[in-house]
């Protein structure tokens, strides 16, 4: 009762295709794929030594921004 069979999922797929249409679903898929690709490229760029992303992180003010750490330093 808790799991759906393949026929349930096929019926849901057909209803979604009828509501949205294949062209809109294809555009959504392309947009999602582009977003995932951009995210992966950004992660690769951040992992490279000497990249701008690493320099921005390392070039901070050197201050701790954790609230608990600030409270310990003040007392």
N, CA, C and O atoms as a DFTB+ gen file, in Angstrom:
300 C
 N C O
     1  1       0.811      -1.188       0.000
     2  2       0.000       0.000       0.000
     3  2       0.857       1.256       0.000
     4  3       0.446       2.272      -0.562
     5  1       2.031       1.220       0.610
     6  2       2.876       2.394       0.697
     7  2       3.636       2.700      -0.586
     8  3       3.969       3.859      -0.836
     9  1       3.914       1.701      -1.397
    10  2       4.684       1.949      -2.614
    11  2       3.782       1.907      -3.835
    12  3       2.760       1.222      -3.858
    13  1       4.185       2.649      -4.833
    14  2       3.427       2.708      -6.073
    15  2       4.036       1.768      -7.096
    16  3       5.248       1.554      -7.114
    17  1       3.200       1.216      -7.937
    18  2       3.693       0.333      -8.995
    19  2       4.109       1.172     -10.194
    20  3       3.909       2.387     -10.216
    21  1       4.678       0.523     -11.171
    22  2       5.120       1.216     -12.389
    23  2       3.926       1.837     -13.108
    24  3       4.076       2.875     -13.752
    25  1       2.759       1.234     -13.016
    26  2       1.577       1.764     -13.700
    27  2       1.140       3.090     -13.085
    28  3       0.691       3.983     -13.804
    29  1       1.264       3.229     -11.784
    30  2       0.940       4.501     -11.139
    31  2       1.848       5.611     -11.644
    32  3       1.389       6.713     -11.945
    33  1       3.155       5.310     -11.735
    34  2       4.107       6.318     -12.181
    35  2       3.896       6.661     -13.653
    36  3       4.060       7.819     -14.038
    37  1       3.537       5.689     -14.480
    38  2       3.267       5.968     -15.890
    39  2       2.052       6.875     -16.048
    40  3       2.056       7.782     -16.880
    41  1       1.016       6.635     -15.256
    42  2      -0.177       7.484     -15.312
    43  2       0.167       8.902     -14.871
    44  3      -0.292       9.863     -15.488
    45  1       0.956       9.047     -13.827
    46  2       1.382      10.374     -13.366
    47  2       2.198      11.064     -14.454
    48  3       2.016      12.260     -14.685
    49  1       3.082      10.350     -15.118
    50  2       3.894      10.916     -16.193
    51  2       3.018      11.398     -17.348
    52  3       3.247      12.482     -17.884
    53  1       2.034      10.617     -17.731
    54  2       1.135      11.012     -18.819
    55  2       0.352      12.266     -18.438
    56  3       0.187      13.165     -19.263
    57  1      -0.124      12.335     -17.216
    58  2      -0.886      13.510     -16.775
    59  2       0.006      14.752     -16.768
    60  3      -0.426      15.827     -17.185
    61  1       1.240      14.612     -16.299
    62  2       2.164      15.749     -16.292
    63  2       2.451      16.207     -17.713
    64  3       2.511      17.408     -17.975
    65  1       2.628      15.265     -18.634
    66  2       2.881      15.625     -20.029
    67  2       1.675      16.314     -20.651
    68  3       1.839      17.229     -21.458
    69  1       0.475      15.895     -20.292
    70  2      -0.721      16.541     -20.820
    71  2      -0.885      17.956     -20.258
    72  3      -1.310      18.866     -20.971
    73  1      -0.550      18.134     -18.994
    74  2      -0.719      19.446     -18.373
    75  2       0.336      20.431     -18.868
    76  3      -0.004      21.553     -19.246
    77  1       1.591      20.040     -18.873
    78  2       2.665      20.964     -19.206
    79  2       3.062      20.934     -20.674
    80  3       3.514      21.951     -21.200
    81  1       2.912      19.831     -21.335
    82  2       3.352      19.713     -22.717
    83  2       4.818      19.334     -22.794
    84  3       5.594      19.629     -21.886
    85  1       5.190      18.686     -23.870
    86  2       6.563      18.191     -23.999
    87  2       7.562      19.326     -24.206
    88  3       8.701      19.231     -23.748
    89  1       7.158      20.395     -24.887
    90  2       8.087      21.490     -25.147
    91  2       8.486      22.186     -23.848
    92  3       9.663      22.484     -23.640
    93  1       7.522      22.446     -22.980
    94  2       7.829      23.112     -21.711
    95  2       8.670      22.210     -20.822
    96  3       9.581      22.686     -20.145
    97  1       8.376      20.902     -20.814
    98  2       9.179      19.976     -20.017
    99  2      10.619      19.909     -20.528
   100  3      11.560      19.804     -19.741
   101  1      10.781      19.969     -21.853
   102  2      12.122      19.951     -22.428
   103  2      12.887      21.215     -22.028
   104  3      14.072      21.149     -21.704
   105  1      12.208      22.364     -22.052
   106  2      12.857      23.616     -21.644
   107  2      13.244      23.586     -20.168
   108  3      14.312      24.069     -19.792
   109  1      12.387      23.025     -19.345
   110  2      12.701      22.908     -17.922
   111  2      13.922      22.018     -17.734
   112  3      14.799      22.325     -16.926
   113  1      13.981      20.917     -18.478
   114  2      15.127      20.016     -18.398
   115  2      16.415      20.687     -18.837
   116  3      17.460      20.492     -18.216
   117  1      16.352      21.484     -19.912
   118  2      17.544      22.184     -20.377
   119  2      17.999      23.226     -19.361
   120  3      19.196      23.369     -19.114
   121  1      17.061      23.948     -18.775
   122  2      17.413      24.945     -17.760
   123  2      18.040      24.288     -16.532
   124  3      19.029      24.779     -15.989
   125  1      17.459      23.188     -16.110
   126  2      17.993      22.473     -14.951
   127  2      19.387      21.928     -15.243
   128  3      20.281      22.013     -14.402
   129  1      19.567      21.367     -16.436
   130  2      20.882      20.851     -16.824
   131  2      21.929      21.952     -16.886
   132  3      23.070      21.751     -16.469
   133  1      21.547      23.114     -17.405
   134  2      22.471      24.246     -17.465
   135  2      22.851      24.733     -16.076
   136  3      24.000      25.103     -15.835
   137  1      21.889      24.734     -15.168
   138  2      22.172      25.162     -13.798
   139  2      23.123      24.190     -13.113
   140  3      24.040      24.614     -12.409
   141  1      22.915      22.892     -13.312
   142  2      23.799      21.886     -12.713
   143  2      25.202      22.003     -13.295
   144  3      26.189      21.898     -12.567
   145  1      25.294      22.218     -14.596
   146  2      26.599      22.356     -15.243
   147  2      27.333      23.591     -14.718
   148  3      28.533      23.538     -14.446
   149  1      26.609      24.698     -14.579
   150  2      27.222      25.911     -14.038
   151  2      27.691      25.720     -12.608
   152  3      28.747      26.225     -12.226
   153  1      26.912      24.992     -11.812
   154  2      27.303      24.720     -10.429
   155  2      28.572      23.872     -10.393
   156  3      29.483      24.150      -9.614
   157  1      28.634      22.844     -11.228
   158  2      29.825      21.985     -11.263
   159  2      31.054      22.773     -11.701
   160  3      32.134      22.606     -11.135
   161  1      30.892      23.644     -12.720
   162  2      32.021      24.457     -13.173
   163  2      32.487      25.393     -12.065
   164  3      33.688      25.604     -11.892
   165  1      31.550      25.950     -11.322
   166  2      31.912      26.824     -10.213
   167  2      32.644      26.089      -9.119
   168  3      33.578      26.626      -8.523
   169  1      32.230      24.856      -8.847
   170  2      32.910      24.072      -7.825
   171  2      34.323      23.707      -8.275
   172  3      35.251      23.729      -7.466
   173  1      34.498      23.373      -9.550
   174  2      35.836      23.056     -10.056
   175  2      36.733      24.279      -9.978
   176  3      37.909      24.174      -9.629
   177  1      36.173      25.449     -10.306
   178  2      36.951      26.681     -10.273
   179  2      37.368      27.027      -8.848
   180  3      38.480      27.504      -8.624
   181  1      36.493      26.791      -7.897
   182  2      36.809      27.106      -6.506
   183  2      37.855      26.141      -5.942
   184  3      38.597      26.508      -5.031
   185  1      37.925      24.924      -6.463
   186  2      38.879      23.941      -5.959
   187  2      40.294      24.163      -6.487
   188  3      41.254      23.654      -5.908
   189  1      40.435      24.912      -7.571
   190  2      41.752      25.127      -8.148
   191  2      42.558      26.075      -7.271
   192  3      42.038      27.099      -6.828
   193  1      43.830      25.745      -7.014
   194  2      44.655      26.646      -6.203
   195  2      44.917      27.951      -6.958
   196  3      45.166      27.945      -8.163
   197  1      44.858      29.057      -6.238
   198  2      45.131      30.358      -6.841
   199  2      43.938      30.956      -7.561
   200  3      44.083      31.982      -8.225
   201  1      42.778      30.356      -7.454
   202  2      41.607      30.906      -8.126
   203  2      41.086      32.110      -7.348
   204  3      41.421      32.296      -6.178
   205  1      40.270      32.918      -8.002
   206  2      39.706      34.110      -7.364
   207  2      38.846      33.755      -6.165
   208  3      38.840      34.476      -5.168
   209  1      38.116      32.644      -6.255
   210  2      37.234      32.249      -5.153
   211  2      38.045      31.932      -3.902
   212  3      37.653      32.312      -2.799
   213  1      39.175      31.237      -4.063
   214  2      40.015      30.920      -2.904
   215  2      40.659      32.178      -2.332
   216  3      40.816      32.292      -1.117
   217  1      41.031      33.120      -3.189
   218  2      41.639      34.345      -2.713
   219  2      40.634      35.202      -1.955
   220  3      41.000      35.867      -0.986
   221  1      39.384      35.197      -2.379
   222  2      38.357      35.965      -1.685
   223  2      38.112      35.392      -0.296
   224  3      37.918      36.139       0.663
   225  1      38.120      34.070      -0.187
   226  2      37.899      33.437       1.112
   227  2      39.093      33.704       2.028
   228  3      38.910      34.054       3.194
   229  1      40.300      33.545       1.518
   230  2      41.495      33.707       2.331
   231  2      41.784      35.179       2.621
   232  3      42.471      35.488       3.595
   233  1      41.279      36.082       1.802
   234  2      41.577      37.497       1.958
   235  2      40.625      38.209       2.894
   236  3      40.475      39.427       2.796
   237  1      39.990      37.512       3.778
   238  2      39.049      38.107       4.719
   239  2      39.746      38.988       5.731
   240  3      40.949      39.226       5.629
   241  1      39.008      39.466       6.696
   242  2      39.547      40.380       7.698
   243  2      40.303      39.654       8.796
   244  3      40.999      40.292       9.586
   245  1      40.185      38.349       8.863
   246  2      40.872      37.591       9.886
   247  2      40.135      37.558      11.203
   248  3      40.665      37.049      12.190
   249  1      38.930      38.084      11.246
   250  2      38.149      38.104      12.464
   251  2      37.200      36.920      12.469
   252  3      36.719      36.495      11.419
   253  1      36.937      36.398      13.637
   254  2      35.990      35.305      13.793
   255  2      34.582      35.872      13.757
   256  3      34.299      36.876      14.411
   257  1      33.698      35.238      12.998
   258  2      32.341      35.745      12.919
   259  2      31.370      34.871      13.694
   260  3      30.159      35.086      13.638
   261  1      31.883      33.898      14.408
   262  2      31.040      33.028      15.206
   263  2      30.647      33.760      16.487
   264  3      31.512      34.288      17.185
   265  1      29.371      33.798      16.799
   266  2      28.878      34.547      17.950
   267  2      29.444      34.009      19.254
   268  3      29.778      34.791      20.143
   269  1      29.557      32.716      19.389
   270  2      30.087      32.138      20.622
   271  2      31.551      32.507      20.806
   272  3      31.975      32.775      21.930
   273  1      32.313      32.526      19.759
   274  2      33.724      32.871      19.865
   275  2      33.883      34.333      20.264
   276  3      34.781      34.653      21.042
   277  1      33.040      35.228      19.754
   278  2      33.112      36.626      20.122
   279  2      32.778      36.822      21.592
   280  3      33.409      37.633      22.269
   281  1      31.805      36.095      22.083
   282  2      31.426      36.217      23.486
   283  2      32.555      35.748      24.404
   284  3      32.784      36.341      25.458
   285  1      33.249      34.703      24.014
   286  2      34.353      34.202      24.831
   287  2      35.502      35.202      24.841
   288  3      36.167      35.379      25.861
   289  1      35.736      35.861      23.695
   290  2      36.830      36.827      23.623
   291  2      36.534      38.068      24.453
   292  3      37.461      38.661      25.004
   293  1      35.285      38.478      24.560
   294  2      34.928      39.680      25.309
   295  2      35.018      39.451      26.819
   296  3      35.320      40.386      27.561
   297  1      34.766      38.246      27.280
   298  2      34.740      38.024      28.726
   299  2      36.067      37.646      29.284
   300  3      36.191      37.428      30.489
